[in-house]
Amino acid sequence: MSDDQRFGLARHVSLAEPLLLDGGATLGPVEIGYETYGRLNDDRSNAILICHALTGDQHVASAHPITGKPGWWARMVGAGQPIDPARHFIICANVLGSCMGSSGPPTIDPATGEPYAMRFPVITIRDMVRAQAMLIDHLGIGVLNAVVGGSMGGMQVLEWAATFPDRVRSAVIIASAARHSAQNIAFHEVGRQAIMADPRWRGGYYYADADPPASGLAVARMAAHITYLSESGLTEKFGRRLQARPDNASGVKSFGFDADFQVESYLRHQGISFVDRFDANSYLYITRAMDYFDLAEEHNGFLANAFRGTRTRFCLASFDSDWLYPTSEARLIVHALNAAGAAVSFVELSSAFGHDAFLLDVPELNRVVDGFLRAGEA
Amino acid sequence: MSDDQRFGLARHVSLAEPLLLDGGATLGPVEIGYETYGRLNDDRSNAILICHALTGDQHVASAHPITGKPGWWARMVGAGQPIDPARHFIICANVLGSCMGSSGPPTIDPATGEPYAMRFPVITIRDMVRAQAMLIDHLGIGVLNAVVGGSMGGMQVLEWAATFPDRVRSAVIIASAARHSAQNIAFHEVGRQAIMADPRWRGGYYYADADPPASGLAVARMAAHITYLSESGLTEKFGRRLQARPDNASGVKSFGFDADFQVESYLRHQGISFVDRFDANSYLYITRAMDYFDLAEEHNGFLANAFRGTRTRFCLASFDSDWLYPTSEARLIVHALNAAGAAVSFVELSSAFGHDAFLLDVPELNRVVDGFLRAGEA
């Protein structure tokens, strides 16, 4: 099976079968950029699908092709980690709407020979999951041992369990929610308006030259980054400490508008470095999909309906300092799973670093995921 | 005294004496736009200075000249209110750096005959207060019966008490803080970057034509507005309710990028309506002043030092859902005042509406302020 060209790093597939989207449009072919790690066992029972967050990608445990940085979840996926290529066949696919090889605004529309840009149809989290299911079919896998994700990845895991209950043995949902709150929507809307206010956005049709709306996208990223860290995390990391600069001995304010405070410098760096690896239109489409997400609404207003009769095992983890997807949102999911009679374990972990904690070094999170996966494989 | 041209609505004064700023620069003349309400009594003991917030102005209880809306604090200042022109001589001045008649970036620099724009010196909260003290001198008032303010207004009240302790009999600080946190700075920096990313900003020199960086300023305002409401306030006000539009029957998603959710529509309105009444450069300068504010730092790192030996009476109020200047920040001030042996009363009020609550209809706040002021006048 190691010669199977479907498996390995930096894979791409074009699936001809058209995908009917929640918005009513049809997308085809469906392009998917993905990677696999490890070896699919003979009874095809060791596959784990990792779902990435808003600006993530398929490079969960391999170097990013643009930035050269290590995989975004090498702390969770890799040799000796809870999700281990020595035991698991690991799949991670770029989500629909994104810009790393899966169908999204920058993809060439076969009907016109031009990038879709804003002609790309608006998608939902469920559409992303349906596209992933097409990939799993293509890989010849019926049932996934586990689907695992944090943040928007966790939303996809919930959709997997709700939409394909018989194909998910175990579901791990970290730092996530079953719906987007008014505040979540508000932050995304600020980011979208920042992009669309950039004259270089040009209604989304900016692919012909190398002049994308980088300024607007950087501002969007800066606003989002505030929500990824907690107030206490920002205080611990930066406080009111001043930036050391050639013309500004540490501890002296410049009385100007350069980045005086370290937190300003951090945000500017986050904004500027992001635009090299991400597409502004993709940011619009994926944030829209997240804002539309409300799993209860998809099931007659009752979240428990999403999980009736499920045999999937669930594991949820939240962080006490996460104000983007706080523990209260995880509890709503747990209560719904209880009402549906599902097997569920839940833990709130302690971290100073807010939402970002799921990507950081949190040994307790690894122990939780490891224990849950091993119990399901016993 | 009613014929005194210094008193009344829509006043303006140009004070020739140069003001030495914290940043080392000198500003002169100092222009101040202000209003007074009520009558200064014979022993000049009934003057109350109101300090406004970031985007506020001198029209505390009179119609705004651009928007035509009622004064921004008519709920607190007016006939039958805690601060009443029948009893008090009320002064409210546009802060230094702003754009409603006081010296700021849009003001003509006498040295060049052009607007200062980004040649305006960076200012501090203490500079704002020093300019106000010059106005109070000009009005012939020695001691203020009270200085009252919310949000950035509260910072000015703290500076008044620290810088001119003998001129402030009573100080009322609402929904404020003695320093700007890393998260506060982060939100302001996003706003500044949104303005400076707008190509129409042109380094700040945009006054020659009628084409200011309105898009960037609107995005800045949207980001700020998220911090003015609490998560619960946003949920109560908007939740995930959809916007009714001609092409979008209520409750149906458009699968597009127009404002589908009511919270999106609200934020866009806040952004768009703001740019008609506010200057983008002023927004840069005033947010900078707030970020620089750290009253403890100005007093060798000990907040209590700011109030040693004070005879001013203090009243502090915070709101339980305010996450911009949470109750914990008010407590730090109260502890410092206690350590300094000052007379202080403190109350945390309950409201669903976060930081904005100080501008809304909160009868309890009015009772607190009324009781405190009357006790000082007894």
Chai-1 contact restraints between the chains, C-beta under 6 A:
chainA,res_idxA,chainB,res_idxB,connection_type,confidence,min_distance_angstrom,max_distance_angstrom,comment,restraint_id
A,G23,B,F255,contact,1.0,0.0,6.0,A-B,restraint_1
A,V122,B,F255,contact,1.0,0.0,6.0,A-B,restraint_2
A,A182,B,L234,contact,1.0,0.0,6.0,A-B,restraint_3
A,A182,B,T235,contact,1.0,0.0,6.0,A-B,restraint_4
A,A182,B,F238,contact,1.0,0.0,6.0,A-B,restraint_5
A,A182,B,G239,contact,1.0,0.0,6.0,A-B,restraint_6
A,A182,B,V263,contact,1.0,0.0,6.0,A-B,restraint_7
A,Q183,B,E231,contact,1.0,0.0,6.0,A-B,restraint_8
A,Q183,B,L234,contact,1.0,0.0,6.0,A-B,restraint_9
A,I185,B,F261,contact,1.0,0.0,6.0,A-B,restraint_10
A,I185,B,V263,contact,1.0,0.0,6.0,A-B,restraint_11
A,A186,B,I226,contact,1.0,0.0,6.0,A-B,restraint_12
A,A186,B,V263,contact,1.0,0.0,6.0,A-B,restraint_13
A,A186,B,L267,contact,1.0,0.0,6.0,A-B,restraint_14
A,E189,B,E264,contact,1.0,0.0,6.0,A-B,restraint_15
A,E189,B,L267,contact,1.0,0.0,6.0,A-B,restraint_16
A,V190,B,M222,contact,1.0,0.0,6.0,A-B,restraint_17
A,V190,B,A223,contact,1.0,0.0,6.0,A-B,restraint_18
A,Q193,B,V219,contact,1.0,0.0,6.0,A-B,restraint_19
A,A194,B,A194,contact,1.0,0.0,6.0,A-B,restraint_20
A,A194,B,V219,contact,1.0,0.0,6.0,A-B,restraint_21
A,A197,B,S215,contact,1.0,0.0,6.0,A-B,restraint_22
A,A197,B,V219,contact,1.0,0.0,6.0,A-B,restraint_23
A,P199,B,P199,contact,1.0,0.0,6.0,A-B,restraint_24
A,S215,B,A197,contact,1.0,0.0,6.0,A-B,restraint_25
A,V219,B,Q193,contact,1.0,0.0,6.0,A-B,restraint_26
A,V219,B,A194,contact,1.0,0.0,6.0,A-B,restraint_27
A,V219,B,A197,contact,1.0,0.0,6.0,A-B,restraint_28
A,M222,B,V190,contact,1.0,0.0,6.0,A-B,restraint_29
A,A223,B,V190,contact,1.0,0.0,6.0,A-B,restraint_30
A,A223,B,A223,contact,1.0,0.0,6.0,A-B,restraint_31
A,I226,B,A186,contact,1.0,0.0,6.0,A-B,restraint_32
A,E231,B,Q183,contact,1.0,0.0,6.0,A-B,restraint_33
A,L234,B,A182,contact,1.0,0.0,6.0,A-B,restraint_34
A,L234,B,Q183,contact,1.0,0.0,6.0,A-B,restraint_35
A,T235,B,A182,contact,1.0,0.0,6.0,A-B,restraint_36
A,F238,B,A182,contact,1.0,0.0,6.0,A-B,restraint_37
A,G239,B,A182,contact,1.0,0.0,6.0,A-B,restraint_38
A,F255,B,G23,contact,1.0,0.0,6.0,A-B,restraint_39
A,F255,B,V122,contact,1.0,0.0,6.0,A-B,restraint_40
A,F261,B,I185,contact,1.0,0.0,6.0,A-B,restraint_41
A,V263,B,A182,contact,1.0,0.0,6.0,A-B,restraint_42
A,V263,B,I185,contact,1.0,0.0,6.0,A-B,restraint_43
A,V263,B,A186,contact,1.0,0.0,6.0,A-B,restraint_44
A,E264,B,E189,contact,1.0,0.0,6.0,A-B,restraint_45
A,L267,B,A186,contact,1.0,0.0,6.0,A-B,restraint_46
A,L267,B,E189,contact,1.0,0.0,6.0,A-B,restraint_47
